[in-house]
Amino acid sequence: MKLTVENLGFGYPGKPLGRNVSLTVMTGEVLCLLGPNGSGKTTLFKTLLGLLPPQGGAITLDGSALGHWSRRRLAQRMAYVPQAHTAYFPYTVLDIVLMGRTAHLDLFATPSQRDIDIAAAALQALHIAALRDEVYTQISGGQRQLVMIARALAQEPGFLVLDEPTASLDFGNQVVVLKHIKALAKGGIGIILSTHDPDHAFACADRVALLCDGGLLCTGSPREVMTPANLHRLYGVEVDVIPLAGSERWICVPQLR
């Protein structure tokens, strides 16, 4: 399965934010989107998901224009994990994850045993099955983020779009989420995620796209794209990109002097 974006314009009525954005994402790979605050990452994601109409260009999923997909059929192919999710009702974790099955249910239908099994399997895949009967509003922020990813997995999508999935998480939970992202891609799901931490791209991405001044600065492998010059243009700070001793990984070190 392939998601293709060609010369996309995106934004809101009377407020364009991006233009001429072209991307291709395949199932089984991780594309990481980097960009400063206000660059339009969330708006771009909402446009890719069909939640906002494009302001130009084309989006195709498996060769078919996104506008030809029904909301239900699209929800069966693409899942979304937003930056933050606030719950006010004391649903159990399993109830929250079961909500991901609505894309496969008829109107007013109740979840079947198969739907429950799929939701339980999503919890198991993320190693949080023990939280199944916990109250969602009473678990930690990191656990809630994993539950939201499990809910998206219960949709059985080909693509998973994650908007800053590590935002507000402590270091340990950030690592847990990044590990799961890599594992999900190896399992055949296409992952598109945004982050404010360039090191996360080095940790889990196959390709990186830099969104700057309403367009893509460049796309490519992390090593090709995440150069000191590109990161300076993106964030306006001096950064050294250095190899991590004893590893094939690279890390970004800001110059504070």
C-alpha positions as CSV (number, residue, x, y, z in Angstrom):
1,M,0.0,0.0,0.0
2,K,1.3,3.5,-0.9
3,L,0.3,7.0,0.1
4,T,1.3,9.6,-2.4
5,V,1.2,13.4,-2.0
6,E,1.8,15.6,-5.1
7,N,2.2,19.4,-5.0
8,L,-0.1,19.6,-2.1
9,G,-1.4,22.9,-0.8
10,F,-2.9,22.9,2.7
11,G,-4.4,25.2,5.3
12,Y,-7.7,26.7,6.4
13,P,-10.2,28.9,4.4
14,G,-8.5,32.2,3.8
15,K,-5.3,31.0,5.6
16,P,-3.0,28.9,3.4
17,L,-0.1,27.3,5.4
18,G,1.7,25.1,2.9
19,R,2.3,24.6,-0.8
20,N,3.9,22.3,-3.3
21,V,4.4,19.5,-0.7
22,S,5.2,16.1,-2.3
23,L,5.8,12.9,-0.4
24,T,5.5,9.1,-0.8
25,V,5.1,6.7,2.1
26,M,5.0,3.0,1.8
27,T,3.7,0.5,4.3
28,G,6.5,-0.9,6.5
29,E,8.4,2.4,6.7
30,V,8.7,5.3,9.1
31,L,8.6,8.8,7.8
32,C,9.4,11.5,10.4
33,L,8.2,15.1,9.8
34,L,10.3,17.8,11.5
35,G,9.4,21.5,11.6
36,P,9.3,24.5,13.9
37,N,6.1,25.5,15.8
38,G,3.5,26.9,13.5
39,S,5.0,25.3,10.4
40,G,1.7,23.4,9.7
41,K,2.6,19.8,10.7
42,T,-0.8,19.1,12.3
43,T,-2.6,20.8,9.5
44,L,-0.7,18.7,6.9
45,F,-1.6,15.6,8.8
46,K,-5.3,16.5,9.0
47,T,-5.2,17.1,5.2
48,L,-3.6,13.7,4.6
49,L,-6.4,12.1,6.7
50,G,-9.1,13.8,4.7
51,L,-10.2,15.9,7.7
52,L,-9.4,19.1,5.8
53,P,-9.8,19.6,2.0
54,P,-6.6,20.1,0.1
55,Q,-6.0,23.6,-1.3
56,G,-4.2,22.3,-4.3
57,G,-2.4,19.2,-5.6
58,A,-3.4,15.6,-5.1
59,I,-3.4,12.9,-2.4
60,T,-3.8,9.3,-3.5
61,L,-4.0,6.1,-1.5
62,D,-3.1,3.0,-3.5
63,G,-3.5,5.0,-6.7
64,S,-7.0,6.2,-5.9
65,A,-7.7,9.9,-5.1
66,L,-8.4,10.5,-1.4
67,G,-11.6,12.3,-2.3
68,H,-13.0,9.0,-3.8
69,W,-12.7,7.2,-0.5
70,S,-15.6,7.1,1.9
71,R,-15.0,8.2,5.5
72,R,-15.6,4.7,6.7
73,R,-13.3,3.0,4.1
74,L,-10.6,5.6,4.7
75,A,-10.8,5.0,8.5
76,Q,-10.2,1.3,7.8
77,R,-6.9,2.2,6.0
78,M,-5.5,5.2,8.0
79,A,-5.5,5.8,11.8
80,Y,-4.6,8.9,13.7
81,V,-3.1,9.6,17.1
82,P,-3.4,13.3,17.9
83,Q,-1.0,15.3,20.1
84,A,-3.2,15.1,23.1
85,H,-6.4,13.3,24.2
86,T,-8.5,14.4,27.1
87,A,-11.1,12.0,28.5
88,Y,-13.7,13.1,30.9
89,F,-15.6,9.9,31.4
90,P,-14.3,6.9,33.3
91,Y,-14.0,4.5,30.4
92,T,-11.8,1.4,30.9
93,V,-8.7,1.1,28.8
94,L,-10.4,-1.7,26.9
95,D,-13.4,0.5,26.2
96,I,-11.1,3.2,24.8
97,V,-9.3,0.8,22.5
98,L,-12.6,-0.7,21.3
99,M,-13.6,2.7,20.0
100,G,-11.1,2.0,17.3
101,R,-13.4,-0.7,16.0
102,T,-16.1,1.7,15.1
103,A,-14.7,2.0,11.6
104,H,-15.7,-1.6,11.1
105,L,-19.1,-1.6,12.8
106,D,-22.5,-0.8,11.4
107,L,-24.4,2.2,12.8
108,F,-25.8,1.3,16.3
109,A,-24.0,-2.1,16.3
110,T,-22.3,-3.3,19.4
111,P,-18.7,-4.8,19.4
112,S,-18.6,-8.5,18.8
113,Q,-16.3,-10.9,20.5
114,R,-14.0,-10.6,17.5
115,D,-13.8,-6.9,18.0
116,I,-13.0,-7.4,21.7
117,D,-10.3,-9.9,20.7
118,I,-8.8,-7.5,18.2
119,A,-8.7,-4.7,20.9
120,A,-7.1,-7.1,23.4
121,A,-4.5,-8.1,20.8
122,A,-3.7,-4.4,20.2
123,L,-3.1,-4.0,24.0
124,Q,-1.0,-7.1,24.0
125,A,1.1,-5.9,21.0
126,L,2.0,-2.8,23.0
127,H,2.7,-4.8,26.2
128,I,0.0,-3.0,28.1
129,A,-2.6,-5.8,28.4
130,A,-2.4,-5.5,32.2
131,L,-4.1,-2.1,31.9
132,R,-7.2,-3.6,30.2
133,D,-9.6,-3.0,33.1
134,E,-7.9,0.1,34.5
135,V,-9.8,3.5,34.3
136,Y,-8.3,5.5,31.4
137,T,-8.4,8.8,33.3
138,Q,-6.4,7.3,36.2
139,I,-3.4,5.9,34.3
140,S,-0.2,7.8,33.6
141,G,0.4,10.1,30.6
142,G,2.8,7.6,29.0
143,Q,0.3,4.8,29.4
144,R,-2.5,6.9,28.0
145,Q,-0.4,7.6,24.9
146,L,0.2,3.8,24.4
147,V,-3.5,3.2,24.8
148,M,-4.3,5.8,22.1
149,I,-1.8,4.0,19.8
150,A,-3.6,0.7,20.7
151,R,-6.9,2.3,19.8
152,A,-5.5,3.2,16.4
153,L,-4.1,-0.3,15.9
154,A,-7.6,-1.7,16.6
155,Q,-8.7,0.0,13.4
156,E,-6.3,-2.4,11.6
157,P,-4.9,0.4,9.4
158,G,-2.3,0.2,6.7
159,F,-1.0,3.7,7.8
160,L,-0.7,5.2,11.2
161,V,-0.3,9.0,11.6
162,L,1.1,10.1,14.9
163,D,1.2,13.8,15.8
164,E,4.0,14.4,18.3
165,P,3.5,11.0,20.0
166,T,6.2,11.7,22.6
167,A,5.1,15.2,23.6
168,S,5.0,15.6,27.4
169,L,6.3,12.1,28.0
170,D,9.3,11.5,30.3
171,F,12.5,10.1,28.8
172,G,11.6,6.5,29.6
173,N,8.2,6.6,28.0
174,Q,9.6,8.4,25.0
175,V,11.9,5.4,24.4
176,V,9.0,3.0,24.9
177,V,6.9,4.8,22.3
178,L,9.8,5.0,19.8
179,K,10.5,1.2,20.2
180,H,6.9,0.4,19.5
181,I,6.9,2.7,16.4
182,K,9.8,0.7,15.0
183,A,8.2,-2.6,15.8
184,L,4.9,-1.6,14.2
185,A,6.7,-0.6,11.0
186,K,8.5,-3.9,10.9
187,G,5.1,-5.5,11.2
188,G,4.1,-3.9,7.9
189,I,2.3,-0.6,9.0
190,G,3.4,2.6,7.4
191,I,4.2,5.2,10.1
192,I,4.1,9.0,9.6
193,L,5.0,10.9,12.7
194,S,6.0,14.4,13.8
195,T,8.4,15.3,16.5
196,H,10.3,18.3,17.8
197,D,13.3,16.2,18.7
198,P,15.7,15.5,15.8
199,D,17.3,12.6,17.7
200,H,13.9,10.8,17.5
201,A,14.3,10.8,13.7
202,F,17.7,9.2,14.0
203,A,16.3,6.7,16.4
204,C,13.4,5.3,14.4
205,A,12.9,6.9,11.0
206,D,13.7,5.4,7.6
207,R,13.1,8.8,5.9
208,V,12.8,12.4,7.2
209,A,10.9,15.4,5.7
210,L,11.7,18.9,6.9
211,L,8.8,21.4,6.7
212,C,9.9,25.0,6.6
213,D,8.4,28.3,5.4
214,G,5.3,26.6,4.0
215,G,7.1,23.9,2.0
216,L,9.4,21.0,2.2
217,L,13.1,22.0,2.7
218,C,14.1,18.5,1.7
219,T,13.4,14.8,2.2
220,G,15.6,11.7,2.4
221,S,17.4,9.4,4.8
222,P,18.1,10.9,8.3
223,R,21.8,11.0,7.6
224,E,21.2,12.9,4.3
225,V,18.7,15.3,5.5
226,M,19.6,16.2,9.1
227,T,22.8,18.2,8.5
228,P,23.9,21.1,10.6
229,A,23.0,23.5,7.8
230,N,19.5,22.1,7.4
231,L,18.8,22.1,11.1
232,H,20.0,25.7,11.4
233,R,17.7,26.8,8.6
234,L,14.8,24.8,10.3
235,Y,15.2,26.0,13.9
236,G,17.6,29.0,13.7
237,V,20.2,27.5,16.1
238,E,23.6,26.0,15.6
239,V,23.7,22.2,15.8
240,D,26.5,19.7,15.6
241,V,25.5,16.3,14.2
242,I,28.0,13.7,15.4
243,P,28.2,9.9,15.4
244,L,27.4,8.0,18.5
245,A,30.4,6.0,19.7
246,G,30.1,2.3,19.2
247,S,26.9,2.6,17.2
248,E,25.7,3.4,13.7
249,R,23.4,6.1,15.1
250,W,24.0,9.9,15.0
251,I,22.9,12.5,17.5
252,C,22.3,16.2,17.4
253,V,24.1,18.4,19.9
254,P,23.1,22.1,20.1
255,Q,25.8,24.7,20.5
256,L,25.0,26.7,23.6
257,R,27.9,29.1,23.5
